[in-house]
Amino acid sequence: MVEALILVAAAVLAAGIYSLLARRRRETDAARAYLQGFRYILSDEPDAALEQLTRAVEVDARTLETYFALGALFRRTGEHERAVRLHQNMLLKTDLAPRLRLQIELELALDFQRAGMLERAAEIYERVTETEPGWREALLRLRQVYEEQRNFARAAETQARLVERCDGTRAILAHLLAEAALAEEDSGLAARFAERAASVDAESGHASFALGMVRLGQGRAKEAVAALKRCCELEPELAPRAAEPPVEAAGAGRAVSFFNSRLSAA
């Protein structure tokens, strides 16, 4: 019995020593790969650097912030493909903590966004925000992608999530809803967007403009004029844009009279 216990103890001790040595060897290998990778960066050999740094990622997760900085450098210099490869290689690591994996996915989505691959970027941002619904940075980037795609309805939807969390302004939400109304071909849906924009921010000139345009399209001229007048009062710089539809609908003479009266009142 004693001999058996001694053998068990010896086996445990041997396993511990082996694990310790293996860990030190992995750390040494990681450090060597890490340093070699940055030597290649300094020598302007980014592909060789990626290969070495990927080896380091496979064995050491403690230097990941440095990899994020490297990815940002690749993006800044327009080397988007290398940034994508770096972050995709990092995601191959199987023992990443869930939050860390999401952060890497966020960086990968930014790679695609900067490269103009907006659908790929949106897909990843959506996945990240499904897992972490309240992640402000991810929601902001997702909204930006939708804006770049001119998908203002989805952008407004995303901004509404930020407003719900008190991380976004209602003015931006109203602006996006107004843009959604102006871009929408379905008159009923356009009206809902415009009405919601005006209710979200009553001081938004852009919302008033969208509402005026929608009412004009519906043939509700009196309401259209009221909304467009309100638009000019709130944001005078929108006046030229607001003047075009009434000029076309009412005729130049009546439009000139209207704007002369507004100038006199001012």
C-alpha positions in Angstrom: 0.0 0.0 0.0 2.8 2.4 1.0 4.7 1.6 -2.2 1.5 2.3 -4.3 1.1 5.6 -2.6 4.7 6.5 -3.3 4.3 5.6 -6.9 1.1 7.7 -7.2 3.0 10.6 -5.5 5.9 10.2 -7.9 3.6 10.2 -10.9 1.8 13.3 -9.7 5.1 15.1 -9.1 6.4 14.0 -12.5 3.3 15.3 -14.1 3.6 18.6 -12.3 7.2 19.0 -13.3 6.4 18.1 -16.9 3.6 20.7 -17.0 5.8 23.3 -15.5 8.6 22.6 -18.0 6.0 22.5 -20.9 4.5 25.8 -19.8 7.9 27.5 -19.6 8.8 26.0 -23.0 5.6 27.4 -24.4 6.3 30.8 -22.8 9.8 30.8 -24.2 8.6 29.8 -27.7 5.9 32.5 -27.5 8.4 35.1 -26.5 10.7 34.1 -29.3 7.9 34.1 -31.9 6.7 37.4 -30.6 10.1 39.1 -30.8 10.9 37.6 -34.2 7.5 38.8 -35.5 8.3 42.4 -34.5 11.8 42.1 -36.0 10.0 41.3 -39.3 7.8 44.3 -38.8 10.8 46.6 -38.4 12.4 45.0 -41.4 9.2 45.7 -43.4 8.3 42.1 -43.9 4.7 42.0 -42.8 3.8 38.6 -44.2 6.7 36.9 -42.3 5.7 39.0 -39.2 2.1 37.7 -39.4 3.3 34.1 -39.5 5.5 34.5 -36.4 3.0 36.5 -34.5 0.3 33.9 -35.2 2.5 31.3 -33.7 2.8 33.4 -30.6 -1.0 33.9 -30.4 -1.4 30.1 -30.5 0.6 29.7 -27.3 0.2 33.0 -25.4 -3.0 35.1 -25.0 -1.4 37.7 -22.7 -0.1 39.9 -25.5 -3.4 40.3 -27.4 -3.6 44.1 -26.8 -0.4 44.4 -28.8 -2.0 42.4 -31.6 -4.9 44.8 -31.6 -2.5 47.7 -32.0 -0.8 45.9 -34.9 -4.2 45.3 -36.6 -4.9 49.0 -36.1 -1.6 49.8 -37.7 -2.4 47.6 -40.7 -5.8 49.3 -41.1 -4.2 52.8 -40.9 -1.7 52.0 -43.6 -4.4 50.5 -45.8 -3.3 46.9 -45.4 -6.8 45.6 -44.7 -6.1 42.1 -46.0 -3.3 41.7 -43.4 -5.5 43.0 -40.6 -8.2 40.5 -41.5 -5.7 37.7 -41.6 -4.2 38.7 -38.3 -7.6 38.7 -36.5 -8.9 35.6 -38.2 -5.8 33.8 -37.1 -6.3 35.0 -33.5 -9.9 33.6 -33.6 -8.5 30.1 -34.4 -7.3 29.9 -30.8 -9.7 27.6 -29.1 -9.3 28.6 -25.4 -10.1 32.3 -25.8 -12.4 33.8 -23.1 -15.9 34.6 -24.5 -15.5 38.4 -24.0 -12.0 38.4 -25.6 -13.3 36.4 -28.6 -16.0 39.1 -29.1 -13.4 41.8 -28.9 -11.4 40.1 -31.6 -14.6 39.8 -33.7 -15.2 43.5 -33.2 -11.7 44.2 -34.6 -12.3 41.9 -37.5 -15.6 43.6 -38.3 -13.7 47.0 -38.3 -11.2 45.5 -40.7 -14.0 44.7 -43.2 -15.7 48.0 -42.6 -12.5 50.0 -43.4 -12.0 47.8 -46.4 -15.4 48.7 -47.7 -16.8 45.2 -47.2 -19.9 46.5 -45.4 -22.0 43.4 -45.5 -19.3 41.3 -43.9 -18.8 44.0 -41.3 -22.5 44.3 -40.5 -22.9 40.5 -40.2 -20.2 40.4 -37.5 -21.4 43.5 -35.7 -24.9 42.0 -35.6 -23.6 38.8 -34.2 -21.6 40.6 -31.5 -24.6 42.8 -30.5 -26.8 39.7 -30.3 -24.4 38.2 -27.8 -23.8 41.5 -26.0 -26.9 43.6 -26.6 -25.7 46.6 -24.6 -22.2 46.9 -26.0 -22.0 50.6 -26.9 -19.0 50.4 -29.1 -20.4 47.6 -31.2 -23.8 49.3 -31.5 -22.1 52.6 -32.7 -20.1 50.8 -35.3 -23.1 48.9 -36.5 -25.1 52.1 -36.9 -22.2 53.6 -38.8 -22.2 50.7 -41.3 -25.9 51.0 -41.8 -25.5 54.7 -42.5 -22.7 54.0 -45.0 -25.1 51.5 -46.7 -27.8 54.2 -46.6 -30.0 51.8 -44.7 -31.4 54.5 -42.5 -34.2 52.4 -41.1 -31.8 49.9 -39.6 -29.5 52.7 -38.5 -32.4 54.3 -36.7 -33.3 51.0 -35.1 -29.7 50.6 -33.8 -29.7 54.2 -32.5 -33.0 53.5 -30.7 -31.2 50.8 -28.8 -28.5 53.3 -27.8 -31.2 55.8 -26.7 -32.8 53.1 -24.6 -29.5 52.6 -22.8 -29.1 56.4 -22.4 -25.9 56.1 -24.6 -27.3 57.9 -27.6 -29.0 61.2 -28.4 -32.6 61.5 -29.5 -31.5 64.2 -32.0 -29.5 61.6 -33.9 -32.4 59.2 -33.8 -34.8 61.8 -35.2 -32.3 62.7 -38.0 -32.0 59.0 -39.0 -35.8 58.5 -38.9 -36.2 61.6 -41.1 -33.6 60.1 -43.6 -35.5 56.8 -43.5 -38.7 58.7 -44.3 -37.1 60.5 -47.2 -35.6 57.3 -48.6 -38.7 55.2 -48.2 -40.8 54.5 -51.4 -43.8 53.2 -49.4 -45.8 56.3 -48.5 -47.4 54.8 -45.5 -44.1 53.6 -44.0 -42.5 57.0 -44.9 -45.3 58.8 -43.0 -44.7 56.6 -39.9 -40.9 57.3 -40.0 -41.5 61.0 -40.4 -44.1 61.2 -37.6 -41.9 59.2 -35.3 -39.0 61.5 -36.1 -41.1 64.6 -35.2 -42.3 62.9 -31.9 -38.8 61.8 -30.9 -37.4 65.4 -31.3 -39.8 68.2 -31.7 -36.9 70.6 -32.2 -35.5 68.7 -35.2 -35.6 70.8 -38.4 -34.7 67.7 -40.4 -37.7 65.8 -38.9 -40.0 68.7 -39.8 -38.6 68.8 -43.4 -39.2 65.0 -43.8 -42.8 65.4 -42.4 -43.4 68.3 -44.8 -42.2 66.2 -47.8 -44.4 63.3 -46.7 -47.4 65.5 -46.3 -46.8 67.1 -49.7 -46.6 63.6 -51.3 -49.9 62.8 -49.6 -51.6 65.8 -51.1 -52.0 67.4 -47.6 -50.7 70.8 -48.7 -51.7 72.9 -45.7 -49.9 70.4 -43.3 -46.9 70.3 -45.7 -46.5 74.1 -45.6 -46.8 74.2 -41.9 -44.1 71.5 -41.4 -41.8 73.2 -44.0 -42.2 76.6 -42.3 -41.4 74.9 -39.0 -38.3 73.4 -40.6 -37.1 76.8 -41.8 -37.6 78.3 -38.3 -35.7 75.5 -36.6 -32.9 75.2 -39.1 -32.7 78.2 -41.5 -29.9 76.5 -43.5 -32.5 74.0 -44.7 -34.5 76.7 -46.3 -33.2 76.3 -49.8 -33.9 72.6 -49.7 -37.3 73.2 -48.2 -38.2 75.8 -50.8 -37.8 73.5 -53.8 -41.0 71.2 -53.3 -43.4 74.2 -52.7 -42.0 76.0 -55.7 -42.6 73.0 -57.9 -46.1 72.4 -56.4 -47.4 76.0 -56.1 -45.6 77.8 -58.8 -42.7 80.3 -58.7 -44.9 83.4 -58.1 -46.7 82.2 -55.0 -43.4 80.7 -53.6 -41.6 84.1 -54.0 -44.5 85.8 -52.3 -44.4 83.4 -49.4 -40.6 83.7 -48.9 -40.8 87.5 -49.2 -43.4 87.5 -46.4 -41.2 85.3 -44.3 -38.2 87.7 -44.8 -40.4 90.7 -43.9 -41.5 89.0 -40.7 -37.9 88.2 -39.8 
